[in-house]
């Protein structure tokens, strides 16, 4: 069964409320408009507002912070890292910027480098459940499962209502082979956020590992929310294969050949394994 996937939890954006020069006032209006758009899921539109705000008022730290956060979210982590680093030169006690830098480093494939940024943020704010959650995520990516669980357990105690914390905790528990507890964490995450395809997929994986029936519904729900994601396609195909529904599994293979050739190759081996037989050697004459 496909291993559950890690994912980064929760991005927080702060609203800036200053009143200064005309340019600063326009920048603040743009910043706050960008925050509204970002919280409404309109990331690309928000990005334009934050860029315009920073152009109007380069000295607005929160405008630059919000721009960097949004760049991380839109896959432009390298630019975000530069902005966060610049913010921290100007304001070394900017805890949220350390946390944001950690997120950007993780998103750029540098989870080990993110640890120092998260720990710096936690020195300034030890009770930040979001930073603890994302620290746990980076530790999990580095396969430091016990350390990850410590961070995530603390985050849950500080704020038991963060869906991403429970989801990441489930991933770490699964890695530690504490599958029943992992399924419980995934369920709690879904109670808080029923529309997370990652958590729905991961709950299906955990329940399948426990031998539960009906896991296909979680993979199907994940696919409805994220149709072009390969993991639930692969997992659903494996469940169908286990149930003897080979045609449905082949449909999954056709989808994976479009979405993720690595997973398609793995699924193909599962399909072919049902037909592999030992071929006797030819007997030579004389």
Steps between C-alpha positions, in 0.01 A plus 500: 500500500624845411655681795303797629622835380629797702358843451563843640234638731344843510627832373413805710479851359486810719291810427698823518329813630721808475417855398784702355568671168272478198715227343511312829123523533447360149751225575312404814172488309660272241656285771169452678323432171764234430440343841128474424571337164755261647263388774239450229730268306582748221876468528606638165282809538633554852857475373445797268359710783793425729753578228331833431491580872874437534576712193302790651653466845820290515532570872180314585630189676163329522433563130829329415425223747160435340659506154758241607233280660297507180804427283564190711141392451514555122817297451750787481689408817841620378376859473321466833821389672680816385220721630485326838878522536486872424224551757705324767803719432283805564304351789683209668218446752234448229387154613239450227767569238718221644201267482426611144863445403476146637191434287668639187812290558287188545303573185823545305616151601728609786329360813831466686575870452150587621563361849718794609237748378217324684704473819585871482128575465421280800760673715303820444158333533523154662123450492446546124308185403528572127880524511517184713282322243722600211813415698349156552436473127864578417625253762270236352639563151847445648373171651553631854168348599532514879605866496220579257243337727627699800451827311158398371376377838594837650322680216182297560505589871544869419225507237290183460297650215764520225409242238847502346662415832288188543562405137877531532491318832319215327773483236769476768310237699463297180876521444549370856268207415242623750236462232187493717602827667584644158149422376355673807708812430393502135134468605535795738663704223210424265248600768668841507553523122286258294642634174867400530581252220834416664340398828220306332759307299711439809204376704421253221860375509498457878164320507608270217814414698272409791305265274185712497251479215349789307822700478438579134252772600780708652711479185196588289428803718863609474480474120184709484685773685829461311434315170857519366679360807663163441506354853126441544477367143772247582352408838150459358637276224672279759177469697312410181765243414470350848123472447555325166380796293779489245324716240461781754868463590593531132300823480715625788813397312389697194451808720839457665673475163384858451562623857800318648709251303686382812179392669373361168805274472450375855130432442578324173722254690212422734270436204750283318591301811165323479607341173867416559570126473816296490593419139677162471837495327518337154666163495790494258569201274820307511 
